Amino acid sequence: MTLANQLTLLRVALIPVFVLVFYLPYKWSYMASAIIFAAAAVTDWLDGYLARKLNQSTPFGAFLDPVADKLMVATALVLLVGLHQNAWFTIAAAVIIGREIAVSGLREWMAELGQRASVAVTVVAKFKTTAQMAAIIVLLAFDVREYPIMETIGYVLLYIAAALTLWTMVVYLRAAWPVLMSDESSGKS
């Protein structure tokens, strides 16, 4: 088990801890849940860096890393939807989670066809991830009833992430479109 894979597993193990801390009835639970989420975000960057730097890339890591990422982000967004309970937040969260599901499915399908490289991660997707992580950390860290400006900052970052999410999904779909439509004329589904 490589160090990179251990960090990825740690990220998955932090999810139930994150949920429990989020629901604690103490003021410090806001900041504590944000710190746990931020630590998970750092391990996401660190495990990829270590896998490349130490030449420790493994099939298990290649599978688990994006799954762990999506599990942590989806969990945080679902928790925050329950906290914010408004259409504006829910729409942004649904866009982000829906895109992750669609692009994951697209990547899996393209990989089966040997076309995975055509839907590789883009630079814009890295900006999307940064905005998304920053938004979630801000929205977790502060009781928005006491710090409404932080709620505004979090929402702005979340909508930037949602817009970049849609943009990157369109980029991936356009790249995959010729392959997606290639069997249409032969009647295959």
C-alpha positions in Angstrom: 0.0 0.0 0.0 1.6 3.2 -1.2 1.7 6.4 0.8 -0.4 8.1 -1.9 -3.1 5.4 -1.5 -3.0 5.6 2.3 -3.8 9.4 2.0 -6.7 8.6 -0.4 -8.0 6.0 2.1 -7.6 8.6 4.9 -9.8 11.0 2.8 -12.5 8.3 2.6 -12.2 7.6 6.3 -12.6 11.3 7.1 -16.1 11.4 5.6 -18.1 9.9 8.6 -15.9 12.0 11.0 -16.7 15.1 8.9 -20.5 14.4 9.0 -20.4 13.8 12.8 -18.5 17.0 13.5 -20.8 18.9 11.2 -23.8 17.9 13.3 -22.3 18.6 16.7 -24.4 21.2 18.6 -21.4 23.5 19.3 -20.3 26.7 17.7 -16.8 25.3 17.1 -18.3 22.6 14.9 -18.5 25.0 11.9 -14.8 25.7 11.9 -13.9 22.1 12.9 -15.9 20.7 9.9 -14.3 23.2 7.6 -10.8 22.1 8.9 -11.6 18.5 8.3 -12.9 19.2 4.8 -9.8 21.4 4.1 -7.5 18.6 5.3 -9.3 16.2 2.9 -8.8 18.7 0.1 -5.1 18.9 0.9 -4.7 15.1 0.9 -6.4 15.1 -2.6 -3.6 17.3 -3.9 -0.9 15.6 -1.9 -1.7 12.0 -2.8 -1.6 12.9 -6.5 1.7 14.8 -6.1 3.3 12.0 -4.1 2.1 9.3 -6.6 3.8 11.2 -9.4 6.9 12.3 -7.5 7.6 8.9 -5.9 6.4 7.0 -9.0 3.7 5.3 -6.9 0.8 5.5 -9.3 -1.3 2.3 -9.0 -4.6 1.2 -10.6 -6.2 1.2 -7.2 -5.1 4.8 -6.6 -6.3 5.8 -10.1 -9.7 4.4 -9.3 -10.0 5.5 -5.7 -8.7 9.0 -5.9 -11.5 10.5 -8.0 -14.1 8.5 -6.1 -12.8 9.8 -2.8 -12.9 13.3 -4.1 -16.4 13.1 -5.3 -17.7 11.4 -2.2 -16.2 14.2 0.0 -17.5 17.0 -2.2 -21.0 15.4 -2.6 -21.3 14.8 1.2 -20.3 18.4 2.0 -22.8 19.8 -0.6 -25.6 17.6 0.7 -24.9 18.7 4.3 -24.8 22.4 3.2 -28.1 22.0 1.2 -29.7 21.0 4.5 -28.2 24.0 6.3 -29.0 26.6 3.6 -32.4 25.2 2.4 -32.9 27.5 -0.5 -33.3 27.0 -4.2 -30.2 29.1 -5.1 -27.9 26.9 -3.1 -29.7 23.6 -4.1 -29.5 24.4 -7.8 -25.7 25.1 -7.7 -25.2 21.9 -5.6 -27.3 19.8 -8.0 -25.4 21.1 -11.0 -22.1 20.3 -9.4 -23.1 16.8 -8.2 -25.0 16.0 -11.5 -21.9 17.0 -13.6 -19.6 14.8 -11.5 -21.9 11.8 -12.1 -22.2 12.5 -15.8 -18.5 13.2 -16.4 -17.5 10.1 -14.3 -19.8 8.0 -16.4 -18.5 9.5 -19.6 -14.9 8.9 -18.6 -15.6 5.3 -17.7 -17.4 4.7 -21.0 -14.6 6.5 -23.0 -12.0 4.4 -21.1 -13.8 1.2 -22.2 -13.4 2.4 -25.8 -9.7 3.3 -25.3 -10.6 7.0 -25.6 -10.0 8.1 -22.0 -7.4 10.8 -23.1 -10.0 12.7 -25.0 -11.8 13.5 -21.7 -8.7 14.1 -19.6 -8.8 16.8 -16.9 -8.5 20.3 -18.2 -6.9 23.4 -16.7 -10.4 25.0 -16.4 -11.4 21.9 -14.3 -8.6 22.7 -11.9 -10.0 26.2 -11.4 -13.4 24.7 -11.0 -12.1 22.4 -8.2 -10.3 25.3 -6.5 -13.5 27.5 -6.5 -15.6 24.6 -5.4 -13.3 23.7 -2.5 -12.9 27.3 -1.4 -16.7 27.8 -1.5 -17.4 24.7 0.6 -14.7 25.7 3.1 -16.1 29.2 3.5 -19.7 28.0 3.8 -18.7 25.3 6.4 -16.4 27.6 8.5 -18.9 30.3 9.4 -22.4 30.4 10.9 -24.0 32.4 8.1 -26.5 33.9 10.6 -23.6 35.6 12.3 -21.4 36.2 9.2 -23.7 37.0 6.3 -20.8 38.4 4.3 -19.2 35.0 4.4 -22.4 33.5 3.1 -22.3 35.9 0.1 -18.6 35.1 -0.6 -19.4 31.4 -0.3 -22.3 31.7 -2.7 -20.3 33.7 -5.2 -17.5 31.1 -5.2 -20.1 28.3 -5.4 -21.7 29.9 -8.5 -18.3 30.4 -10.1 -17.7 26.7 -9.5 -21.1 25.7 -10.9 -20.5 27.8 -14.0 -17.1 26.3 -14.5 -18.6 22.9 -13.9 -21.1 23.4 -16.7 -18.3 24.7 -19.0 -16.0 21.8 -18.4 -18.9 19.3 -18.9 -19.6 20.9 -22.3 -15.9 20.7 -23.2 -15.8 17.0 -22.2 -19.0 16.2 -24.1 -17.8 18.1 -27.2 -14.6 16.1 -27.1 -16.5 12.8 -26.7 -19.3 13.7 -29.2 -17.8 12.1 -32.3 -17.4 8.8 -30.4 -20.8 9.1 -28.8 -22.5 9.5 -32.2 -20.3 7.1 -34.2 -22.6 4.1 -33.9 -25.8 6.1 -34.3 -26.0 5.6 -38.0 -25.5 1.8 -37.7 -28.5 1.5 -35.4 -26.6 0.5 -32.3 -27.7 1.9 -29.0 
